Structure formats: C-alpha cells, structure tokens
C-alpha cells in the first residue's frame, strides 16, 4: 500500500559551488518543475493509499477513515456505492477547509476535494482510478486536471506497474502565476520481503507551458527511485534519478535527485554549471515574475 507522499521540497538555498551564469529564471523554472511533480505525487499517493485500503474492506462504509494518511483526523470519505460489486463508483476525499500533516519541519495542508471514479477492484488488470479536483489546494497552490491511474498488471520482470496520465493539468500559484502540464508516466513497483522495503521506479515524460509562457518538455532520463524512509515517518521519498528539461527559450537543463539519507535535495545542471538546491515543502513567491 502506498502511504502519502513524496518527501521534502521546495525553498532554494542555493550553494553556488559552480553556478556560473545559471540564471534566476532557470532556477525558478526548476523549482516550479520539481514542486509541480511533488504536488501531483502527493495526490497519487493519497488516492492509491485510500482506495487500496477501502478496496480491502470491500468499500464498506464502516472503515472509510482507516487509511495510512496522517490527515485522517479531518479527511471525510464518501462513496456512492459502498459495496464491492457496484462499479464504477465515485469516491470523494473531502479535506474541507484544511487537513494538515507535519513532515519534518514542513506543514502540508490539503484543502477542498479529490474526486475519484473507481472502475473496478484494484487487483483487476485494467482497473482505473480517474482523479479530478474540486477547489483542491496543497499549501495554497491549486491543482486542476484529470489524472488517470491504471493497473497495468505485471511486467516481464514480474513487477506490478501503474500507468499515470495527466490531461489538462494546471498548477496555479496565484492569480497571475500558473503552469500547465500534460504527462504520461509509469510506476514500476518492486516489492521487498518487508513492504517497508519496497521500491518504486518512475519513468516517462511531460510537457506544458511554464509561468513565463514558455513551452517546456521533460523526460526522465534515469528512473526516479522512490523508497520509504524511516527518518521521514516511512513516507515515500525520491532518492535518485534524473530529469532532462528542454525549454523553448532557455534550452536544456537537467535536475538530479541526490537525496542522501532521505534528506531532500536536487542539483540543477546547465551548460556545465550546477546549483545545489535543498528543498522544503513551501514555495517561492511568484508575484515578481509577472
């Protein structure tokens, strides 16, 4: 079962060991990129955790809050067909005016609703969780779009795979700053003897328009590796992997996840230079960008 969520992000405290002429514009674009990824990963992990737990109980209305999320004390779950035979069914995860969890020194607050259309029992190959949003925010950042998680069954390595497609994605930082995203990713789930030792490998690509109106394309060139970290309350954290971003104006840069001991950090590389960026689950102010 997936528990919520991807680790720590996103305030830059740049160590300019070899930063050269990497512009602030490049840094901001990288921050947005990693932050947007983390927000949608939070949604994926929360949904899969909640629906998997509910599936195990046959979607019985008696155990609607028995998920692995820290925010259970204020998340309300409703199901239109609380049984194990009626599909599709619509599950609403309602966070009201705010459900907060604490991660290290970060406060992560969900607000609004995640609505999930469940097409079949999750163990059925081809079953889908189709996710939409109703005035849903994470730490004041609004998410939009349709996110479809598909059970792809076992691959040739006998590992379970999930396909995750985002259409019409939009990350709204404030009234004047937003970015769009279309993406297609695969999660390969490598099970350990102990579920706490499971590993998830993420591959795929995405594209859209950043807050400066520039087109971007990104591809995971080295799989993103997610593990559960004991020092992070067994949350999933990306500890390895590389993303290549091609911006229509500023060109090509790469983001390397380099977490050591599950401490959140990435390195932005461009034109032979790099900036180390430790992150927190907050976002920089975009008011100056427009």
C-alpha positions as CSV (number, residue, x, y, z in Angstrom):
1,X,0.0,0.0,0.0
2,X,1.2,3.5,-0.8
3,X,1.3,5.9,2.0
4,X,1.3,9.6,1.5
5,X,3.6,11.1,-0.1
6,X,6.8,12.3,-1.7
7,X,9.3,13.9,0.6
8,X,10.5,17.4,1.1
9,X,10.5,20.4,-1.3
10,X,10.9,23.5,-2.3
11,X,12.7,26.6,-1.0
12,X,16.1,27.1,-2.7
13,X,19.1,27.7,-0.5
14,X,21.5,27.6,-3.4
15,X,25.1,26.6,-2.8
16,X,26.8,28.3,-5.7
17,X,29.7,25.9,-5.9
18,X,29.8,26.1,-9.7
19,X,26.8,28.1,-10.6
20,X,28.4,30.1,-13.4
21,X,25.8,32.1,-15.3
22,X,22.8,29.9,-14.5
23,X,20.1,32.5,-14.4
24,X,17.5,33.1,-11.8
25,X,14.9,32.3,-14.5
26,X,16.4,28.8,-14.9
27,X,16.4,28.3,-11.1
28,X,12.7,29.4,-10.8
29,X,11.7,27.1,-13.7
30,X,13.5,24.2,-12.0
31,X,11.8,25.0,-8.7
32,X,8.4,25.0,-10.3
33,X,9.1,21.7,-12.1
34,X,10.1,19.8,-9.0
35,X,7.3,21.4,-7.0
36,X,4.6,20.6,-9.5
37,X,5.8,17.0,-9.6
38,X,5.7,16.7,-5.8
39,X,2.1,18.1,-5.6
40,X,0.7,15.6,-8.1
41,X,2.7,12.8,-6.4
42,X,1.1,13.8,-3.1
43,X,-2.3,13.3,-4.8
44,X,-1.3,9.9,-6.3
45,X,-0.1,8.5,-3.1
46,X,-3.0,9.8,-1.1
47,X,-5.5,8.3,-3.6
48,X,-3.8,5.0,-4.0
49,X,-3.4,4.6,-0.3
50,X,-7.0,5.5,0.5
51,X,-8.6,3.4,-2.3
52,X,-6.4,0.4,-1.7
53,X,-7.4,0.4,2.0
54,X,-11.1,0.8,1.0
55,X,-10.8,-2.0,-1.6
56,X,-9.5,-4.4,1.1
57,X,-12.7,-3.8,3.1
58,X,-15.0,-4.1,0.1
59,X,-15.6,-0.3,0.2
60,X,-17.6,-0.8,3.4
61,X,-18.8,2.5,4.9
62,X,-17.6,1.3,8.3
63,X,-13.9,1.8,7.6
64,X,-13.8,4.9,5.5
65,X,-11.1,6.6,7.5
66,X,-8.8,3.6,8.0
67,X,-6.2,4.8,5.6
68,X,-2.4,5.4,6.0
69,X,-2.7,9.2,5.8
70,X,-1.7,11.5,8.6
71,X,-4.7,13.7,7.8
72,X,-7.4,11.1,8.6
73,X,-8.5,13.1,11.6
74,X,-10.2,15.6,9.3
75,X,-10.5,13.9,5.9
76,X,-14.0,12.7,5.2
77,X,-14.6,9.9,2.6
78,X,-17.9,9.3,0.9
79,X,-18.7,6.5,-1.7
80,X,-21.8,6.4,-3.9
81,X,-21.9,2.6,-3.8
82,X,-20.4,1.3,-0.5
83,X,-20.1,-2.3,-1.7
84,X,-17.6,-4.5,-3.5
85,X,-19.7,-5.3,-6.6
86,X,-21.1,-2.0,-8.0
87,X,-18.7,-0.3,-10.5
88,X,-17.9,2.3,-11.5
89,X,-18.2,4.1,-8.1
90,X,-17.3,7.6,-7.1
91,X,-15.2,8.2,-4.1
92,X,-14.9,11.7,-2.7
93,X,-11.9,12.6,-0.4
94,X,-13.1,15.8,1.3
95,X,-10.5,17.8,3.2
96,X,-12.9,20.7,4.0
97,X,-11.2,23.9,4.9
98,X,-7.9,22.2,5.5
99,X,-6.3,19.0,6.7
100,X,-2.7,19.4,7.9
101,X,0.1,16.9,8.3
102,X,3.6,17.7,9.6
103,X,6.6,16.4,7.7
104,X,9.9,17.2,9.3
105,X,9.7,21.0,9.8
106,X,7.1,21.4,6.9
107,X,3.4,21.8,7.2
108,X,1.5,20.2,4.4
109,X,-2.2,21.3,4.2
110,X,-4.8,19.7,1.8
111,X,-8.0,21.8,1.2
112,X,-11.0,21.0,-0.9
113,X,-11.9,17.7,-2.6
114,X,-10.3,15.0,-4.6
115,X,-12.9,13.0,-6.6
116,X,-12.0,9.5,-7.7
117,X,-14.0,7.4,-10.2
118,X,-13.1,3.8,-9.5
119,X,-13.8,1.5,-12.5
120,X,-13.2,-1.9,-10.8
121,X,-11.5,-3.7,-7.9
122,X,-7.9,-2.6,-7.9
123,X,-6.4,-6.1,-8.3
124,X,-8.1,-6.4,-11.7
125,X,-5.7,-5.6,-14.6
126,X,-7.0,-2.6,-16.4
127,X,-8.8,-1.1,-13.4
128,X,-8.5,2.6,-13.1
129,X,-8.7,5.5,-10.6
130,X,-9.8,8.6,-12.5
131,X,-9.0,11.6,-10.4
132,X,-10.5,15.1,-10.7
133,X,-10.4,18.1,-8.4
134,X,-13.0,20.4,-6.8
135,X,-11.3,23.6,-5.5
136,X,-8.4,21.5,-4.3
137,X,-5.3,23.1,-2.9
138,X,-2.0,21.9,-1.3
139,X,-0.4,24.7,0.7
140,X,-2.4,27.3,-1.1
141,X,-1.4,26.0,-4.6
142,X,-4.5,25.0,-6.6
143,X,-4.4,21.8,-8.8
144,X,-6.5,21.1,-11.8
145,X,-6.7,18.4,-14.5
146,X,-7.7,14.8,-14.8
147,X,-5.2,12.2,-13.5
148,X,-5.8,8.6,-14.6
149,X,-4.1,5.8,-12.7
150,X,-4.3,2.4,-14.4
151,X,-3.4,-1.1,-13.1
152,X,-1.1,-2.3,-15.9
153,X,-0.6,-5.7,-14.3
154,X,2.8,-7.4,-14.1
155,X,5.7,-6.6,-16.4
156,X,8.3,-9.0,-17.8
157,X,10.2,-8.7,-14.5
158,X,7.1,-9.8,-12.6
159,X,6.8,-6.3,-11.1
160,X,3.5,-4.5,-10.7
161,X,3.1,-1.5,-12.9
162,X,0.8,1.6,-12.8
163,X,0.3,3.9,-15.6
164,X,-0.3,7.6,-14.6
165,X,-1.6,10.0,-17.2
166,X,-2.4,13.7,-16.6
167,X,-4.5,15.7,-19.0
168,X,-5.4,19.3,-18.7
169,X,-3.1,19.7,-15.7
170,X,-2.7,23.2,-14.2
171,X,-0.7,24.3,-11.2
172,X,-2.0,27.7,-10.0
173,X,0.4,29.5,-7.7
174,X,-1.6,32.8,-7.5
175,X,-3.9,34.9,-9.7
176,X,-1.1,35.7,-12.2
177,X,1.2,32.8,-12.0
178,X,0.4,29.3,-13.2
179,X,1.9,26.5,-15.2
180,X,0.3,23.7,-17.3
181,X,1.2,20.1,-17.7
182,X,0.3,17.0,-19.7
183,X,2.2,13.9,-18.6
184,X,2.4,10.2,-19.1
185,X,4.4,8.1,-16.5
186,X,4.8,4.5,-15.4
187,X,5.4,3.4,-11.8
188,X,7.2,0.1,-11.5
189,X,6.7,-1.3,-8.0
190,X,9.5,-3.6,-6.8
191,X,8.4,-5.4,-3.7
192,X,10.7,-6.3,-0.8
193,X,10.4,-9.0,1.7
194,X,9.1,-6.3,4.0
195,X,6.6,-3.8,2.5
196,X,8.6,-1.0,4.1
197,X,11.5,-2.0,1.8
198,X,9.5,-1.7,-1.4
199,X,11.0,0.4,-4.2
200,X,9.1,2.4,-6.9
201,X,10.8,3.3,-10.2
202,X,9.1,6.2,-12.2
203,X,9.7,6.7,-15.9
204,X,8.0,8.8,-18.6
205,X,7.7,12.4,-19.9
206,X,5.7,15.6,-19.6
207,X,5.2,18.9,-21.4
208,X,3.4,22.2,-20.9
209,X,3.8,25.9,-20.5
210,X,5.7,27.5,-17.6
211,X,4.7,30.6,-15.6
212,X,6.7,32.7,-18.1
213,X,4.7,31.5,-21.0
214,X,7.5,29.3,-22.3
215,X,6.9,25.8,-23.6
216,X,8.8,23.0,-21.9
217,X,9.3,19.3,-22.5
218,X,10.7,17.0,-19.9
219,X,11.8,13.4,-19.9
220,X,13.0,11.2,-17.1
221,X,16.4,10.1,-18.5
222,X,17.3,8.0,-15.4
223,X,14.4,6.4,-13.5
224,X,13.2,8.3,-10.4
225,X,13.7,5.9,-7.4
226,X,11.3,6.2,-4.5
227,X,11.8,4.5,-1.2
228,X,10.2,4.7,2.2
229,X,12.4,6.5,4.7
230,X,12.3,5.7,8.3
231,X,13.5,9.1,9.3
232,X,10.6,10.6,7.3
233,X,7.9,8.6,9.1
234,X,8.1,5.9,6.3
235,X,6.9,8.4,3.7
236,X,7.9,7.9,0.1
237,X,10.9,10.0,-0.9
238,X,12.6,10.3,-4.3
239,X,16.3,9.5,-3.6
240,X,17.7,9.1,-7.1
241,X,17.0,9.9,-10.7
242,X,17.5,12.5,-13.5
243,X,15.0,14.7,-15.4
244,X,16.0,16.5,-18.6
245,X,14.1,19.7,-19.3
246,X,14.0,21.4,-22.7
247,X,12.8,25.0,-22.5
248,X,11.7,26.7,-25.7
249,X,13.7,29.9,-24.8
250,X,16.5,28.9,-22.4
251,X,17.4,25.5,-23.8
252,X,18.3,22.3,-22.0
253,X,18.9,21.7,-18.3
254,X,18.8,18.7,-16.0
255,X,17.6,18.0,-12.5
256,X,19.3,15.3,-10.5
257,X,17.7,13.9,-7.3
258,X,20.6,13.3,-4.9
259,X,19.0,12.7,-1.6
260,X,21.4,11.2,0.9
261,X,19.9,9.5,3.9
262,X,16.5,10.7,2.6
263,X,17.3,14.3,3.0
264,X,15.6,16.4,0.3
265,X,17.9,17.9,-2.3
266,X,18.3,18.2,-6.0
267,X,21.0,19.6,-8.3
268,X,20.2,21.8,-11.3
269,X,22.8,21.4,-14.1
270,X,23.1,23.6,-17.1
271,X,25.9,24.4,-19.6
272,X,28.5,22.7,-17.4
273,X,27.5,24.5,-14.3
274,X,25.4,23.4,-11.3
275,X,23.5,24.7,-8.3
276,X,22.7,22.5,-5.3
277,X,19.1,23.1,-4.1
278,X,17.9,21.8,-0.7
279,X,14.1,22.0,-0.5
280,X,11.2,22.4,1.9
281,X,7.5,22.0,1.3
282,X,6.9,25.6,0.7
283,X,7.0,27.6,-2.5
284,X,8.8,30.8,-3.5
285,X,6.8,33.9,-4.2
286,X,5.9,34.4,-7.8
287,X,4.5,37.9,-7.6
288,X,7.6,39.4,-9.1
289,X,7.5,37.1,-12.1
290,X,4.6,38.8,-13.9
